[in-house]
Amino acid sequence: MSFEPLFHFLVGSASAAFTGAALVGYIAHQKSAVFFTTAAGATAFLFTMHLPETPTQILLICLSTAVAELAAVHADAYRGKAR
């Protein structure tokens, strides 16, 4: 697959970012820390177990991760509980 090095870079970066966000979330006692822990585990799983076969699959992975992150991090703002 010609996109495999790019995929490894993106998934590795996402996993590191989610791990850092989870650590900060646990330190600050945020509700989103559990999501970031799950996201870090999921991206690590993708990094080691599953490689997408087409660029469309890479795009779907990135889009679903972005939507999940927005839903978890900004859930209070959507419910009208903005700080």
N, C-alpha and C positions, 0 to 999 in steps of 0.2 A: 504494500500500500504506500503510495507516494506521500500521503498525509500523516503517516505514522510518527515521524519526529515532531511535527507540529502538534499532533494530538498528545504525545507524551509531555511536551512542554506545557501545553494548556492545562492538562489534567494535573500535572505536578504543581503548577503554580496555583491552581484552584484549591488543591488539597492543602497546600501550605497556607494559603490565605484563610481557608475555613478553619484550620487548626489554630491559627493565630487569633481569629475572631472568637472561637470557642473559649480559648484561654482568657482573653479579655472579658468575655461575657461572664465566665465563672468568677473572675476576680471582682467584677462590678455587680454581680448578682442579677444579671439580666435574664429575662425569660427566653430570649433567643439563643442562649448558650446551648441548649439541647439541640436545637435545629442545626447550629453550626457544627456540633459534634457529629450529628448524623450525616450532614453534608460532607464533612471531612472523611468519614468512613466510606460513604458512597463513592466519592471521587477516588479514594485510595483503591477501592474495589475495582473501579473502572480502569485504573492505571495498571493493575496487576492481572486482572482476569478477562476483561472484555475490551477489544479494540473495535471501533466502528469500521464498517467496510466502505462506507461512502461519505462524501462531504455532507450530505444531507443529514446523516445520523449525527455527525459532529455538531451541526447547527441545531438540531433538536435537543441534544444534550445541553448545549450552552443556553438555549432559550428556556428550557424547563428549569435549569438551575437559577437563571435570572428571575424567573417568575416566582419560584419558591422562596428565593431570598427576599424579594420585595414583599411578598405576603407575610413572611415571618418577622422581618425587621420593622416594617411599617404598619403592622396590624393595628396597633393602638391609634395611629393617625386615621386609618380608615374607619375605625369605630367611633371616632370623635373624642378620643381620649388623648389628644396630643399634649405633650408636656410643654 
